[in-house]
């Protein structure tokens, strides 16, 4: 069961989203909050897997809340829900370690897909902010991620990195490489430690900036 938290000061939107998510058989909304400060207080006592977080909220906005979640609750994944489609917002939230970024105008099916993708892969970016845009942001140097200087990656690490860049699940990468899911997790953790990336999305940006795979 995927445990979800919603943080949005627009009550109608938040309640509507909660009702929509009731149709997900393997997910449950366990927490609803009106701002980031309230969310952080509740996260300390309510186990949550994924937070769907508005950017513009009173008391503590989505940007500051994301920073605090990544600092105090690193196991919690964050999907940003926003009305902003500007590159600067997307790039900044990427750097903070957000696991997904979606517009509030997204279709219900896409929200479902985003939650499942973040739960399985650790990241999701909508078509608007997919890797095509990530490539452009990196190439234009609008995103300046800092990674560790690492020794050349092994062939197996490159295989796993390629699978992550293709948005394959752990199980799908394992099947493709004829190894166990545990082996894939081992190599993914090694990649995170070697590169200094915060999450799978960071590994994608690493792959792009280092020229491992063509855009």
ROVO-15887 format. One record per residue (C-alpha): chain; x, y, z; residue number from 1. Coordinates in steps of 0.1 Angstrom, whole numbers, plus 5000, padded with zeros to 4 digits. Example, Ala and Ser with C-alpha at 12.3 -4.5 7.8 and 13.67 -1.06 7.14 Angstrom:
[A [5123 4955 5078] 1]
[A [5137 4989 5071] 2]
END
This chain:
[A [5000 5000 5000] 1]
[A [5014 5034 4990] 2]
[A [5007 5059 5018] 3]
[A [5000 5094 5004] 4]
[A [5000 5129 5020] 5]
[A [4984 5159 5003] 6]
[A [4995 5195 5012] 7]
[A [4976 5223 4995] 8]
[A [4958 5253 5010] 9]
[A [4931 5252 4983] 10]
[A [4906 5231 5002] 11]
[A [4884 5222 4971] 12]
[A [4914 5211 4951] 13]
[A [4928 5191 4980] 14]
[A [4895 5174 4988] 15]
[A [4889 5167 4951] 16]
[A [4923 5151 4947] 17]
[A [4918 5130 4978] 18]
[A [4885 5117 4963] 19]
[A [4902 5110 4930] 20]
[A [4929 5090 4947] 21]
[A [4904 5068 4964] 22]
[A [4901 5049 4932] 23]
[A [4938 5037 4934] 24]
[A [4935 5002 4948] 25]
[A [4970 5001 4961] 26]
[A [4973 5037 4975] 27]
[A [4956 5055 5004] 28]
[A [4956 5091 5014] 29]
[A [4966 5090 5051] 30]
[A [4972 5128 5056] 31]
[A [4958 5161 5044] 32]
[A [4974 5194 5053] 33]
[A [4968 5231 5044] 34]
[A [5005 5242 5045] 35]
[A [5040 5230 5048] 36]
[A [5044 5237 5085] 37]
[A [5014 5215 5093] 38]
[A [5027 5188 5070] 39]
[A [5061 5187 5086] 40]
[A [5045 5184 5121] 41]
[A [5023 5155 5109] 42]
[A [5051 5137 5091] 43]
[A [5068 5133 5124] 44]
[A [5040 5110 5136] 45]
[A [5023 5096 5105] 46]
[A [5042 5072 5082] 47]
[A [5040 5085 5046] 48]
[A [5056 5072 5013] 49]
[A [5048 5101 4989] 50]
[A [5038 5137 4994] 51]
[A [5018 5156 4967] 52]
[A [5029 5191 4975] 53]
[A [5016 5225 4963] 54]
[A [5042 5252 4956] 55]
[A [5023 5282 4968] 56]
[A [5011 5278 5004] 57]
[A [5009 5302 5034] 58]
[A [5031 5298 5064] 59]
[A [5056 5275 5046] 60]
[A [5057 5272 5008] 61]
[A [5064 5242 4987] 62]
[A [5101 5250 4981] 63]
[A [5110 5254 5017] 64]
[A [5089 5224 5026] 65]
[A [5107 5203 5001] 66]
[A [5140 5213 5016] 67]
[A [5128 5203 5051] 68]
[A [5114 5170 5039] 69]
[A [5146 5160 5022] 70]
[A [5166 5170 5053] 71]
[A [5143 5156 5080] 72]
[A [5124 5128 5062] 73]
[A [5147 5116 5034] 74]
[A [5127 5084 5029] 75]
[A [5096 5104 5019] 76]
[A [5093 5111 4982] 77]
[A [5079 5145 4969] 78]
[A [5058 5152 4939] 79]
[A [5053 5189 4932] 80]
[A [5019 5200 4920] 81]
[A [5021 5235 4905] 82]
[A [5005 5260 4882] 83]
[A [5040 5271 4871] 84]
[A [5056 5256 4839] 85]
[A [5087 5278 4839] 86]
[A [5120 5261 4836] 87]
[A [5134 5279 4866] 88]
[A [5109 5264 4890] 89]
[A [5114 5229 4876] 90]
[A [5152 5232 4876] 91]
[A [5152 5245 4912] 92]
[A [5130 5217 4925] 93]
[A [5151 5191 4907] 94]
[A [5182 5205 4925] 95]
[A [5163 5202 4959] 96]
[A [5157 5165 4952] 97]
[A [5120 5166 4942] 98]
[A [5110 5132 4928] 99]
[A [5084 5146 4904] 100]
[A [5069 5178 4890] 101]
[A [5034 5180 4876] 102]
[A [5010 5208 4866] 103]
[A [4977 5210 4884] 104]
[A [4959 5207 4850] 105]
[A [4972 5171 4847] 106]
[A [4947 5144 4838] 107]
[A [4938 5119 4865] 108]
[A [4955 5090 4847] 109]
[A [4988 5110 4847] 110]
[A [4986 5115 4884] 111]
[A [4980 5078 4889] 112]
[A [5010 5071 4866] 113]
[A [5032 5096 4885] 114]
[A [5025 5081 4919] 115]
[A [5032 5046 4907] 116]
[A [5064 5057 4889] 117]
[A [5077 5075 4919] 118]
[A [5069 5045 4941] 119]
[A [5086 5021 4918] 120]
[A [5114 5041 4902] 121]
[A [5120 5071 4925] 122]
[A [5111 5097 4900] 123]
[A [5086 5110 4875] 124]
[A [5085 5140 4852] 125]
[A [5055 5148 4831] 126]
[A [5057 5152 4794] 127]
[A [5061 5189 4799] 128]
[A [5092 5184 4820] 129]
[A [5104 5151 4807] 130]
[A [5140 5143 4798] 131]
[A [5137 5164 4766] 132]
[A [5134 5195 4788] 133]
[A [5160 5182 4812] 134]
[A [5184 5178 4784] 135]
[A [5177 5213 4773] 136]
[A [5181 5227 4808] 137]
[A [5215 5210 4813] 138]
[A [5228 5219 4778] 139]
[A [5218 5256 4783] 140]
[A [5235 5254 4817] 141]
[A [5203 5265 4834] 142]
[A [5209 5236 4857] 143]
[A [5244 5233 4872] 144]
[A [5243 5200 4892] 145]
[A [5275 5192 4911] 146]
[A [5286 5155 4911] 147]
[A [5314 5137 4926] 148]
[A [5345 5130 4905] 149]
[A [5343 5092 4901] 150]
[A [5363 5064 4885] 151]
[A [5349 5051 4853] 152]
[A [5316 5032 4858] 153]
[A [5316 4995 4853] 154]
[A [5297 4980 4824] 155]
[A [5271 4966 4848] 156]
[A [5267 5000 4864] 157]
[A [5263 5016 4830] 158]
[A [5236 4990 4821] 159]
[A [5217 4998 4853] 160]
[A [5221 5035 4846] 161]
[A [5207 5031 4811] 162]
[A [5177 5013 4825] 163]
[A [5170 5041 4850] 164]
[A [5173 5066 4821] 165]
[A [5147 5045 4802] 166]
[A [5123 5047 4833] 167]
[A [5124 5010 4837] 168]
[A [5114 4995 4871] 169]
[A [5139 4975 4892] 170]
[A [5121 4943 4881] 171]
[A [5123 4953 4844] 172]
[A [5160 4962 4846] 173]
[A [5167 4929 4864] 174]
[A [5148 4909 4838] 175]
[A [5166 4927 4810] 176]
[A [5200 4921 4825] 177]
[A [5192 4885 4837] 178]
[A [5201 4894 4873] 179]
[A [5181 4896 4905] 180]
[A [5163 4928 4916] 181]
[A [5186 4928 4947] 182]
[A [5216 4931 4923] 183]
[A [5200 4960 4905] 184]
[A [5194 4978 4939] 185]
[A [5230 4971 4948] 186]
[A [5243 4988 4916] 187]
[A [5218 5017 4919] 188]
[A [5230 5024 4955] 189]
[A [5266 5022 4943] 190]
[A [5258 5047 4915] 191]
[A [5242 5071 4941] 192]
[A [5272 5068 4964] 193]
[A [5297 5072 4936] 194]
[A [5281 5102 4919] 195]
[A [5266 5120 4949] 196]
[A [5232 5121 4932] 197]
[A [5203 5124 4956] 198]
[A [5179 5102 4937] 199]
[A [5171 5085 4904] 200]
[A [5163 5118 4887] 201]
[A [5198 5130 4897] 202]
[A [5213 5099 4881] 203]
[A [5195 5108 4849] 204]
[A [5210 5143 4850] 205]
[A [5244 5128 4858] 206]
[A [5241 5106 4827] 207]
[A [5232 5135 4805] 208]
[A [5259 5159 4818] 209]
[A [5286 5132 4815] 210]
[A [5275 5123 4780] 211]
[A [5269 5086 4788] 212]
[A [5238 5084 4766] 213]
[A [5226 5106 4738] 214]
[A [5196 5128 4744] 215]
END
